[in-house]
Amino acid sequence: MTIDKSHTDFISAIVEIARDPKAWDARVAELRKHEEAAAKAKEEVAAREQAMIEHRRAAEAALAETRRKAADAEYLQKQAVLKEMALAEREASLRIRETAVTDQDHRAREAINKASEAHNNLDQREKALAEREKAAAAKLEQAKTLLASYDEAKHRAALKLAS
């Protein structure tokens, strides 16, 4: 049987333990401390990895929420633009109708003014006609009186001739 280096290291370690068991115990305690520190470090690394995973998930969720909000904002902006366009179209249509109503109102007022003027002219003409009728009636009355006096004079003359 051949003895290799690992066997000789093992044998020398046993010899060292036998010479100074307290040093060996101190080294074992130190190794245990290092093992505990390594286990604690592993736990911390695992906790940090878990925290990183949770942070990544939270970041992904926040990113998805931000994208959703951005899409909602874009949709709302498009809706606002469409509503603005519809309002502009309605305003233009309303302006056209307002202009038509204003024109119609203007024409109606002109027609009312003309009718009022015609009515005033008719009133004036009726007054003038009434005055002319009065004058004509007065002239007719004068003519009747004159005719009656002529008839009376003719009748007297006829009576004088007959007597």
Secondary structure as UniProt FT lines:
FT   HELIX           5..19
FT   HELIX           21..162
//
